[in-house]
């Protein structure tokens, strides 16, 4: 089951799993990534059980 969330209560370790799996460069800058996500205008995440599958944000 996929759960969509609009909360800003995210754990950077959970988000890093997604970024590292996709080899996105932001995974090497976790503090900047976390701050960028939290300070974005919109933050929506999709979770399958406890695994983040995707995210969307507007900066």
For each residue, the residues with C-beta under 8 A, 3 or more apart:
1: 48 49
2: 46 47 48 53
3: 46 47 48
4: 44 45 46 47
5: 44 45 46 47
6: 42 43 44
7: 10 45
8: 38 43
9:
10: 7 14 15 34 37 38 43 45 52
11: 14 15
12: 15 16 30 33 34
13: 16 17
14: 10 11 17 18 50 51 52
15: 10 11 12 18 19 33 34 37 52 55
16: 12 13 19 20 27 30 33
17: 13 14 20 21 51 52
18: 14 15 21 22 51 52 53 54 55
19: 15 16 22 24 26 27 33
20: 16 17 23 24 27
21: 17 18
22: 18 19
23: 20 27
24: 19 20 27
25: 28 29
26: 19 29 32 33 36
27: 16 19 20 23 24 30 33
28: 25
29: 25 26 32 33
30: 12 16 27 33 34
31: 34 35
32: 26 29 35 36
33: 12 15 16 19 26 27 29 30 36 37
34: 10 12 15 30 31 37 38
35: 31 32 38 39
36: 26 32 33 39 40 57 59
37: 10 15 33 34 40 43 55 57
38: 8 10 34 35 43
39: 35 36
40: 36 37 43 57 58 59
41: 57 58 59
42: 6 56 57 58
43: 6 8 10 37 38 40 55 56 57
44: 4 5 6 55 56 57
45: 4 5 7 10 52 54 55 56
46: 2 3 4 5 52 53 54 55
47: 2 3 4 5 50 51 52 53
48: 1 2 3 51 53
49: 1
50: 14 47
51: 14 17 18 47 48
52: 10 14 15 17 18 45 46 47 55
53: 2 18 46 47 48
54: 18 45 46
55: 15 18 37 43 44 45 46 52
56: 42 43 44 45
57: 36 37 40 41 42 43 44
58: 40 41 42
59: 36 40 41
